[in-house]
Amino acid sequence: MLRPFSTFPRGAPGAGLLLIRIAACLILGTDVLTAVQGGSSVALSFYYAAMGFLGLLLLAGSWTQITGGLVALAALGNTIAQPQHRWCWLIFAALAAALALLGPGAWSVDARRYGWKRLEIPARKRDDAPLS
């Protein structure tokens, strides 16, 4: 999978990305729990189950580009569905889009799956024959 980022940051940038992933998961989890307690229709139950699953994928840092993009689209949809909380959903959409663009960081499933690989290039045999 082609990534728009070249590394999986460690240290403070990696910790920052982990905190953003945790915050996104908490926001999605709170929204899902609120909907479940309020009692929703079957169609909305599937929607909130999918959002809960996407929140877990974001927390794990798995398929971050796809997951972050889907969460950003869902948050933009919530700006229409819940106009009283429009600004909160717009900020959350920006947070999810940032995760999709920046990547998950070093402490993620994606980093384990697609991280830096060490390539060993074998030494070339030296040919002493003159070039013609």
Protein Blocks (a to p, Z undefined) as FASTA:
>chain_A
ZZfbfbdcehjllmmmmmmmmmmmmmmmmmmmmmmmnopafklmmmmmmmmmmmmmmmno
paklmmmmmmmmmmmmmmmmmmmlmmmmmmmmmmmmmmmmnonbjbdfklmmmmccdddd
ddddddfbdcZZ
